[in-house]
Amino acid sequence: MIQEAYILAGGKSSRMGEDKGLKKIGHKPMIESVIQQLKKNFSVVKINTQNIDYKIFELQLIPDIIQDKGPLGGIYTALNDSGGDIFVASCDIPLISSESIQYILKQHKKGKVTVASYKGNIHPLFGIYTQEIVPKLKKKIENNKLKMRSFIEEVEADIVEMSINFPTDFLANINTPEEIRSVEKLIKYEY
C-alpha cells in the first residue's frame, strides 16, 4: 500500500511570472487544495522544492538531488527520499479530489507506473511511480533526456482514463493568471 505522496513544486513558473504553487486562487495558495486532497489519502505528504517559502505548509521540503532536471528530476528525488512506491502530483492541479486519487490507486498494479489520462491527454504528474524505475530515471537524467512523455512510453506505464468517471477536467493545470481567474469559479473552498 502506498503511504507517501510528493507534490512537485520545483518548476520555473515562467508563464505565471512567479512561483505558481504559491499563487492564490480565491484566498488560498493553489498548492493548498492539492495538499488537502492528498492528506485525505496518504499518511505522509512532502513537497519537492528548493523554495523555502513552502515551509508555511509545515510539510517536509525535499530539494532536488540533481538540479534543473524538470519533473523527471523531481520524481527521481522523491523515489530516492521515500525508498518505496509513491504517489506524485504537481502543485498546479487544484481541482483534484480525494475520489480521483482513490480511483487511480484502485487501478494501480504493483510494480507498474500508473498515470492518469483525461480525454486521451496523458497527465504524468498525477500518478504512481515505483522503485523499479529508479535506474532508468537516473540514466535519463544523466543523458539529459528529460521528456516525460517518452519516459512514460519507455516504462510502459499503465494509463488510466479518468474522463469516464470524472466529467470535469480536474487535471487542468494552471499556468497563467487568466487560467487562475477561470478556475476560481470552479473551486469550492472551506472556511
Disulfide bonds with the S-S distance in Angstrom:
none
